[in-house]
Amino acid sequence: MTCAILSSWTPENAMLGLPSNIRPVVSRLPAFLGITLLLASFLHADDTVPAGLPKVRHPANNPPTAAKIALGKQLYFDPRLSLDSTISCASCHDPKKGWSNGDAVATGVNSLKGGRSAPTIINAAYGKLQFWDGRAADLEEQALGPIQNPIEMTMTLDKVVERLSQIAGYKQQFQAVFGTDVTSEGIGLAIAAYERTILSGDAPYDRFKAGDKAALSESAQRGLKLFTGRAHCSACHSGPNFTDNAFHNLGVSIAVEKPDLGRTEISKLEGDRGSFKTPTLREIARTAPYMHDGSLATLADVVEYYGKGCTPNPQLDEELFPLKLTAEEKADLLQFLNEGLASDSYPDHEPPELPK
């Protein structure tokens, strides 16, 4: 690996993997110093997490490095991974829109519409299975799915590899990071490494739990008590990421003529019919509209839907029942969701300079 890094080093290549504020310095360095700096970026990646979140666990075959994360960020924002070079990962998972897309469903190449909303990437590092139906075992697998989806990026992995192999900046970085030419495996590894850096914590809720009783307003504190008590939200939205990472039937759109069957399409279990993965509630105010099909426009709509006990059906989750909340209780619950789970250190990433 070290030999590959040394042989592929150029000032331009090194700069792509380094913070923008030190790129001018790198460009003026002698080659041997530039190699040292590139090696430093290769060997070290910041593994700190925001307050309130556990340490991110990385797969044994994909340890994070600064250079790999930088490569993954470029790939994430690069529309050249799609058939007509118009759609990137960020098109549907946009930092400016809660790492979703602000629409009911995802839109791909040629304005083709999917049937599900684009789930946020925020804290996906903690997910045990990926996508609404859990069809991907990890982020590495998830990263390659939309590229091949005929209504999303409409490419094949072979075509993506061929296209990126013609871009000198990518060829150099793949050699530096993986010691190989561009590969589909490397694409998945790099994007997943970047996605594991998209974290949100250190919200007013976290400071409140740490002892700062002024971190939440009185209304939000009442909302938190409801959330963990009579409103029963924490039965599924539990833990530091506010999700049990499980699949539940909420009855959303189950009564339509051809409902989305969700998890049962993967598990083949009738009990999973109409079940979808519990999303994180971190930064929930930024990720409207809600539910797997984007059918509920606002958080107020979501609270009303849960308040009535959702839509009855044979597989409706046993934790769901009419809540009979008062108008004040609904307002307090919304205050907690809007105020308590929004971080001042929201990961508002800007698109990087892309390789040429």
C-alpha positions in Angstrom: 0.0 0.0 0.0 2.8 2.5 0.9 4.5 1.8 -2.4 1.2 2.6 -4.2 0.9 5.9 -2.3 4.4 6.9 -3.1 4.2 6.1 -6.8 1.0 7.9 -7.3 1.7 11.1 -5.3 1.5 14.4 -7.0 0.8 17.8 -5.4 -2.6 17.9 -7.1 -3.5 14.4 -5.9 -2.5 15.2 -2.3 -4.6 18.3 -2.2 -7.8 16.5 -3.1 -7.5 14.5 0.1 -6.5 17.4 2.4 -8.4 20.3 4.0 -8.7 23.4 1.7 -6.9 25.7 4.1 -3.6 23.8 3.7 -3.8 22.9 0.0 -1.8 26.0 -1.0 1.0 24.9 1.3 1.0 21.4 -0.2 1.2 22.7 -3.7 4.5 24.4 -2.9 6.1 21.5 -1.0 9.0 19.4 -2.3 7.8 15.9 -3.3 9.3 14.2 -0.2 7.5 16.5 2.2 4.3 16.2 0.2 4.5 12.4 0.5 4.9 12.8 4.3 1.8 15.0 4.5 -0.2 12.6 2.3 0.8 9.7 4.4 -0.3 11.6 7.5 -3.7 12.1 6.0 -3.8 8.5 5.0 -3.0 7.2 8.4 -5.2 9.4 10.6 -8.9 10.1 10.7 -10.8 12.0 13.3 -12.9 9.4 15.2 -14.5 11.8 17.7 -18.3 12.0 17.8 -20.7 14.7 19.0 -21.9 14.6 22.6 -24.6 12.1 23.3 -23.6 9.6 20.6 -21.7 6.4 21.0 -18.4 5.7 19.2 -18.9 4.7 15.6 -18.0 1.1 14.9 -16.2 0.6 11.5 -16.1 -2.7 9.6 -12.8 -4.6 9.8 -12.4 -4.3 6.1 -13.1 -0.5 6.0 -11.1 1.4 8.6 -11.4 5.1 8.1 -8.6 7.4 6.9 -8.7 11.0 6.1 -7.8 10.3 2.4 -10.5 7.6 2.1 -13.1 9.9 3.6 -12.1 12.7 1.2 -12.4 10.4 -1.7 -15.8 9.2 -0.5 -17.0 12.7 -0.2 -16.1 13.5 -3.8 -17.8 10.4 -5.0 -20.9 11.2 -2.9 -21.3 14.6 -4.5 -20.3 13.6 -8.0 -23.1 13.4 -10.6 -20.8 11.5 -13.0 -21.8 8.4 -11.1 -25.2 8.6 -12.9 -26.0 7.7 -16.5 -26.4 11.3 -17.7 -24.2 12.9 -15.1 -27.1 14.8 -13.5 -27.8 12.8 -10.3 -25.4 12.3 -7.4 -25.9 10.8 -4.0 -26.4 14.3 -2.7 -29.3 14.9 -5.1 -31.5 12.8 -2.9 -29.6 13.1 0.3 -28.8 16.8 0.4 -27.1 18.4 3.4 -29.3 21.5 2.9 -32.4 19.4 3.2 -31.7 17.3 6.3 -29.6 14.9 4.1 -32.9 14.0 2.4 -34.4 15.8 -0.5 -37.5 17.7 0.8 -39.8 15.8 -1.5 -42.3 12.9 -0.8 -40.2 10.5 -2.9 -36.8 10.3 -4.6 -36.3 11.6 -8.1 -33.7 10.0 -10.4 -32.4 10.2 -14.0 -34.9 11.6 -16.5 -37.1 12.8 -13.6 -38.2 9.2 -12.8 -39.9 9.0 -9.4 -39.5 6.3 -6.9 -42.2 5.0 -4.5 -40.4 5.9 -1.3 -39.0 8.9 0.4 -35.2 9.4 0.6 -34.2 8.5 4.1 -31.7 10.8 5.8 -28.1 9.9 5.9 -27.7 11.5 9.4 -26.3 8.9 11.8 -26.7 6.1 9.3 -23.4 5.0 10.8 -25.4 3.4 13.6 -27.9 1.6 11.4 -27.8 -2.2 11.5 -29.6 -2.6 8.2 -30.0 0.1 5.5 -32.9 1.3 3.3 -36.5 1.5 4.5 -36.9 -2.3 4.0 -33.4 -3.3 5.4 -32.3 -4.9 2.1 -28.7 -3.7 2.5 -26.6 -5.3 5.2 -24.3 -2.2 5.7 -23.4 1.2 4.3 -20.9 -0.3 1.9 -23.7 -2.3 0.2 -26.2 0.6 0.4 -23.8 3.0 -1.3 -23.8 0.9 -4.5 -27.5 0.3 -4.6 -28.8 3.7 -6.0 -26.0 3.7 -8.7 -27.5 0.5 -10.2 -31.2 1.3 -9.6 -32.9 1.9 -13.0 -35.1 4.8 -11.6 -32.3 6.5 -9.6 -28.8 6.8 -11.1 -29.4 4.2 -13.9 -25.9 2.9 -14.2 -24.1 -0.4 -13.9 -21.0 -0.8 -11.7 -18.9 -1.7 -14.7 -19.9 1.5 -16.5 -19.2 3.6 -13.4 -15.8 2.0 -13.0 -15.0 2.6 -16.6 -16.0 6.3 -16.4 -14.1 7.1 -13.2 -11.1 5.3 -14.6 -10.8 7.9 -17.2 -10.5 10.7 -14.6 -6.9 11.1 -13.6 -7.8 12.5 -10.1 -9.8 9.4 -9.2 -7.2 7.0 -10.6 -4.5 8.6 -8.5 -6.6 8.6 -5.3 -7.7 5.0 -5.7 -4.1 4.0 -6.0 -3.2 6.1 -2.9 -6.1 4.9 -0.8 -6.6 1.3 -1.9 -3.4 0.5 -3.9 -5.6 -0.5 -6.9 -7.2 0.9 -10.0 -10.8 2.2 -9.6 -13.1 -0.6 -8.5 -16.7 -0.9 -7.5 -15.7 -2.3 -4.1 -13.5 0.8 -3.5 -16.4 3.1 -4.5 -18.6 1.5 -1.9 -15.9 1.5 0.8 -15.0 5.2 0.2 -18.6 6.4 0.2 -19.5 4.4 3.3 -16.4 5.8 5.1 -17.6 9.3 4.3 -21.2 8.6 5.3 -20.1 7.4 8.7 -18.8 11.0 9.3 -22.3 12.5 8.9 -23.3 12.7 12.5 -25.6 14.8 14.6 -25.6 15.0 18.4 -24.8 17.6 21.0 -28.4 18.8 20.8 -30.3 20.5 23.6 -31.6 17.1 24.7 -28.0 15.8 25.1 -27.1 18.8 27.2 -30.2 18.5 29.3 -29.5 14.8 30.0 -25.9 15.8 30.9 -27.3 18.1 33.7 -27.9 21.4 32.0 -31.5 21.9 33.0 -31.7 25.2 31.1 -30.9 23.4 27.8 -34.6 22.7 27.1 -37.5 25.1 27.4 -40.3 24.2 29.9 -42.5 23.1 27.0 -39.8 20.9 25.5 -39.3 19.3 28.9 -43.0 18.5 29.1 -42.7 17.1 25.6 -39.8 14.9 26.6 -41.8 13.5 29.5 -44.6 12.7 27.1 -42.2 11.2 24.6 -40.8 8.7 27.1 -44.1 8.3 28.9 -47.7 8.5 27.9 -47.1 9.2 24.2 -45.1 6.0 24.0 -42.7 7.4 21.4 -39.6 5.8 23.0 -41.0 2.3 22.5 -39.5 2.5 19.0 -37.5 5.7 19.0 -35.1 4.7 21.6 -31.4 4.9 22.5 -29.0 7.7 21.7 -30.0 7.7 18.0 -33.7 7.6 18.8 -34.4 4.4 16.8 -34.6 0.7 17.7 -33.3 -0.1 14.2 -36.3 -2.5 13.9 -39.2 -2.7 11.4 -42.7 -1.8 12.4 -46.1 -1.6 10.6 -47.7 1.8 11.3 -50.5 1.3 8.8 -49.2 4.2 6.6 -50.9 3.9 3.1 -51.7 0.3 3.8 -55.3 0.7 2.6 -54.4 1.8 -0.9 -55.1 -0.6 -3.8 -51.5 -1.7 -4.1 -49.7 -0.9 -0.9 -46.0 -1.0 -0.5 -45.4 -4.3 1.4 -42.0 -3.1 2.9 -39.9 -5.5 4.9 -41.9 -8.6 3.9 -40.5 -8.3 0.4 -37.1 -9.0 1.9 -37.9 -11.3 4.8 -40.8 -13.2 3.1 -42.5 -13.2 6.4 -46.2 -12.3 6.5 -45.7 -10.7 9.9 -43.5 -8.1 8.3 -46.2 -7.0 5.8 -46.2 -3.2 5.6 -43.3 -2.8 8.1 -40.6 -0.2 7.6 -37.4 0.7 9.4 -37.7 3.1 12.4 -35.9 6.3 11.3 -33.7 8.4 13.6 -35.4 11.4 15.1 -32.1 13.4 15.2 -32.7 16.6 13.1 -36.2 15.5 12.5 -37.4 19.0 11.9 -35.2 19.3 8.8 -36.3 16.1 7.1 -40.0 16.7 6.1 -42.1 15.2 4.6 -42.4 12.1 6.8 -43.0 8.3 6.6 -41.7 5.9 4.1 -43.8 7.4 1.3 -43.6 11.0 2.4 -47.3 11.1 2.8 -47.3 13.2 6.0 -46.2 16.8 5.3 -45.4 18.1 8.7 -44.5 16.9 12.2 -47.9 18.1 13.4 -49.4 15.7 10.9 -47.3 12.9 12.3 -48.3 13.6 15.8 -52.0 13.6 14.7 -51.6 10.3 12.9 -50.0 8.6 15.9 -52.6 10.3 18.2 -55.5 8.5 16.5 -53.7 5.2 16.7 -52.6 4.9 13.1 -54.5 2.8 10.5 -55.8 -0.5 11.7 -54.6 -3.6 9.8 -53.7 -7.2 10.7 -50.0 -6.4 11.1 -50.3 -3.1 12.9 -47.6 -2.9 15.6 -48.9 -3.8 19.0 -47.3 -0.7 20.5 -49.7 1.5 18.7 -53.0 2.7 20.1 -55.0 6.0 20.4 -53.1 8.4 22.6 -55.9 10.9 23.4 -53.4 13.8 23.7 -54.7 17.3 24.5 -53.8 20.3 22.2 -51.3 21.5 24.8 -49.7 18.0 25.0 -49.4 17.8 21.2 -47.8 21.3 21.2 -45.3 20.2 23.9 -44.4 17.0 22.1 -43.7 19.0 18.9 -41.7 21.5 20.8 -39.4 18.7 22.1 -39.0 17.2 18.6 -38.3 20.6 17.0 -36.1 22.1 19.7 -34.6 19.2 21.6 -33.2 17.2 18.7 -31.8 20.0 16.6 -28.0 20.5 17.0 -26.1 23.7 16.6 -23.3 21.6 15.1 -25.5 20.2 12.3 -23.3 18.6 9.6 -23.9 21.1 6.9 -21.3 19.9 4.4 -20.4 21.8 1.3 -19.7 20.0 -2.0 -16.0 19.4 -2.5 -13.9 20.2 -5.6 -14.3 17.2 -7.9 -11.4 15.4 -9.6 -10.6 16.1 -13.2 
